[in-house]
Amino acid sequence: MAGRRLSAWLASVALAGCAVAEYPYPLAWDPVVTPGRGDCKLFLGFYGDQGERGDEYRPPSLAHELFGDHADWEKAKRVQFAQPLPGLLDITVWDEVQPLFSRTFSEADGDYGCKQGRLYIRNNRWQAGYVMSGRQNVSLLLYDGGKYLVAEVDELTYGLMFFLFPVAGTSRHWYRFPRLAS
């Protein structure tokens, strides 16, 4: 019995997978300037949900990058960043006229913060699907790109493929989303 368990464990380890995908900052985009200091209030406001990615034809969704598959991101048209109180960041996803959902991030809990004029947001979420089920840790580092919000998105995903094979992967993508008038 112990030999079978060991064989099964060795087989799953042998079939385990790991993947790394890193996409460089698109050369066609204007370079982002990091001010080095700042309180990140310049990130407050509205952004278009549909953005662009240098390596893909399909526009990315800011709501999807922030909240994942389990949010109602398909209906999103714009995303609002607000700071109702010091140490709190409210992110609200809107359709054309009304809010769809929102979440409050806490600086004290390490969910978000401001580092050298860049806003960072961390979100950990469960992922369940037909092929892959597991955990996803997402970190967004946001830069002021003038008329764009530039997002460097790092993902660490780990779990089981087909509920049997352990897999893990990391990726880094660059996106930009248009700044909208309030």
C-alpha positions as CSV (number, residue, x, y, z in Angstrom):
1,M,0.0,0.0,0.0
2,A,2.8,2.4,0.9
3,G,4.6,1.6,-2.4
4,R,1.5,2.6,-4.4
5,R,1.2,5.8,-2.5
6,L,4.8,6.6,-3.1
7,S,4.4,5.7,-6.8
8,A,1.3,7.9,-7.1
9,W,3.1,10.8,-5.4
10,L,6.2,10.4,-7.6
11,A,4.0,10.3,-10.8
12,S,2.2,13.5,-9.8
13,V,5.5,15.2,-9.1
14,A,6.9,14.0,-12.4
15,L,3.9,15.4,-14.2
16,A,3.9,18.7,-12.3
17,G,4.4,21.8,-14.4
18,C,5.8,25.2,-14.1
19,A,5.6,28.1,-16.5
20,V,7.0,31.7,-16.6
21,A,5.8,34.4,-19.0
22,E,7.3,37.9,-19.0
23,Y,6.3,40.4,-21.6
24,P,8.5,43.6,-21.9
25,Y,7.2,47.1,-21.7
26,P,5.9,48.0,-25.2
27,L,8.5,50.1,-27.1
28,A,5.7,51.9,-29.0
29,W,4.4,53.4,-25.7
30,D,5.8,56.6,-24.2
31,P,8.1,55.8,-21.3
32,V,6.6,56.1,-17.8
33,V,8.3,58.6,-15.5
34,T,8.5,57.7,-11.8
35,P,8.4,60.9,-9.8
36,G,10.3,59.3,-6.9
37,R,8.0,60.9,-4.3
38,G,4.3,61.6,-4.0
39,D,1.2,60.6,-2.2
40,C,-0.5,58.9,-5.2
41,K,-3.6,61.2,-5.1
42,L,-2.9,61.7,-8.9
43,F,-4.3,58.2,-9.4
44,L,-7.8,59.2,-8.0
45,G,-10.4,59.5,-10.7
46,F,-12.0,57.5,-13.6
47,Y,-10.4,55.2,-16.1
48,G,-11.8,53.4,-19.1
49,D,-12.2,49.7,-18.4
50,Q,-11.0,48.7,-21.9
51,G,-7.3,49.3,-22.4
52,E,-4.5,48.1,-24.6
53,R,-1.7,45.6,-24.3
54,G,1.3,45.7,-26.6
55,D,1.2,42.0,-27.4
56,E,-2.4,41.1,-27.9
57,Y,-5.2,42.2,-30.2
58,R,-8.0,41.8,-27.6
59,P,-8.3,44.8,-25.2
60,P,-7.7,44.0,-21.6
61,S,-10.2,44.9,-18.8
62,L,-9.0,46.9,-15.8
63,A,-11.9,45.4,-13.7
64,H,-10.8,41.9,-14.7
65,E,-7.1,42.6,-13.8
66,L,-8.2,44.0,-10.4
67,F,-10.8,41.5,-9.4
68,G,-10.5,38.4,-11.6
69,D,-13.0,36.1,-13.1
70,H,-15.5,36.1,-10.2
71,A,-16.5,39.7,-10.7
72,D,-19.1,41.0,-13.1
73,W,-16.3,42.6,-15.2
74,E,-17.8,41.9,-18.6
75,K,-20.3,44.8,-18.2
76,A,-17.7,47.2,-17.0
77,K,-17.2,50.5,-18.9
78,R,-15.2,52.5,-16.4
79,V,-13.3,52.1,-13.1
80,Q,-13.2,54.7,-10.4
81,F,-10.4,55.1,-7.8
82,A,-11.4,57.1,-4.7
83,Q,-10.0,57.7,-1.2
84,P,-12.8,58.3,1.2
85,L,-10.5,58.3,4.2
86,P,-6.7,58.2,4.6
87,G,-5.5,54.7,4.4
88,L,-8.4,53.4,2.4
89,L,-8.8,53.0,-1.4
90,D,-12.2,52.4,-2.9
91,I,-12.3,51.0,-6.4
92,T,-15.7,51.0,-8.0
93,V,-16.6,49.4,-11.3
94,W,-19.3,51.1,-13.3
95,D,-21.4,50.3,-16.4
96,E,-22.6,53.3,-18.4
97,V,-24.6,54.9,-15.6
98,Q,-24.4,53.0,-12.3
99,P,-22.0,51.1,-10.1
100,L,-21.7,47.4,-10.6
101,F,-19.6,46.6,-7.6
102,S,-16.8,48.0,-5.5
103,R,-14.1,47.0,-3.0
104,T,-12.3,48.9,-0.3
105,F,-8.6,48.2,0.0
106,S,-6.8,48.9,3.3
107,E,-3.3,50.3,3.5
108,A,-2.9,48.9,7.0
109,D,-3.7,45.4,5.7
110,G,-1.1,45.7,2.9
111,D,-3.8,45.6,0.2
112,Y,-2.5,48.8,-1.4
113,G,0.0,51.6,-0.9
114,C,2.1,54.3,-2.4
115,K,5.7,53.7,-3.2
116,Q,7.8,56.4,-4.8
117,G,4.9,57.9,-6.6
118,R,3.6,54.6,-7.8
119,L,0.4,53.0,-6.6
120,Y,0.4,49.3,-5.8
121,I,-2.5,47.0,-5.3
122,R,-2.5,43.4,-4.1
123,N,-5.3,40.9,-4.5
124,N,-5.4,37.2,-3.7
125,R,-8.2,35.2,-5.1
126,W,-9.3,31.6,-5.7
127,Q,-9.6,30.4,-9.3
128,A,-11.8,27.5,-10.2
129,G,-12.3,26.3,-13.8
130,Y,-12.6,23.2,-15.9
131,V,-8.9,22.9,-16.5
132,M,-7.2,24.7,-13.6
133,S,-8.3,25.2,-9.9
134,G,-6.1,27.0,-7.4
135,R,-4.9,30.3,-6.0
136,Q,-3.9,33.4,-7.7
137,N,-1.8,36.2,-6.2
138,V,-2.0,39.4,-8.3
139,S,0.1,42.5,-7.8
140,L,-0.5,45.7,-9.8
141,L,2.0,48.4,-9.9
142,L,0.4,51.5,-11.4
143,Y,2.2,54.4,-13.1
144,D,1.0,57.8,-14.2
145,G,1.3,57.7,-17.9
146,G,-0.2,61.2,-18.5
147,K,-3.4,60.4,-20.4
148,Y,-3.1,56.7,-19.4
149,L,-2.9,54.6,-16.3
150,V,-0.1,52.2,-17.0
151,A,-0.3,48.9,-15.1
152,E,2.5,46.4,-14.6
153,V,0.6,43.2,-13.5
154,D,2.5,40.3,-11.9
155,E,0.6,37.1,-11.3
156,L,1.5,34.0,-9.4
157,T,-0.9,31.1,-10.0
158,Y,-0.6,27.7,-8.4
159,G,-3.1,24.8,-8.1
160,L,-4.1,21.6,-9.8
161,M,-4.7,20.9,-13.4
162,F,-7.6,18.6,-14.0
163,F,-7.7,18.2,-10.2
164,L,-4.7,15.9,-10.4
165,F,-1.5,17.5,-11.6
166,P,0.2,20.3,-9.5
167,V,1.1,23.3,-11.6
168,A,2.5,26.8,-10.9
169,G,3.2,29.8,-13.1
170,T,4.2,33.4,-13.0
171,S,3.6,36.1,-15.6
172,R,4.2,39.8,-16.0
173,H,2.1,41.9,-18.4
174,W,1.9,45.6,-19.2
175,Y,-1.4,47.3,-19.9
176,R,-2.6,50.9,-20.2
177,F,-6.0,52.3,-19.7
178,P,-7.3,55.7,-20.7
179,R,-7.8,58.4,-18.1
180,L,-11.4,59.7,-18.3
181,A,-12.8,63.1,-17.3
182,S,-14.8,62.9,-14.1
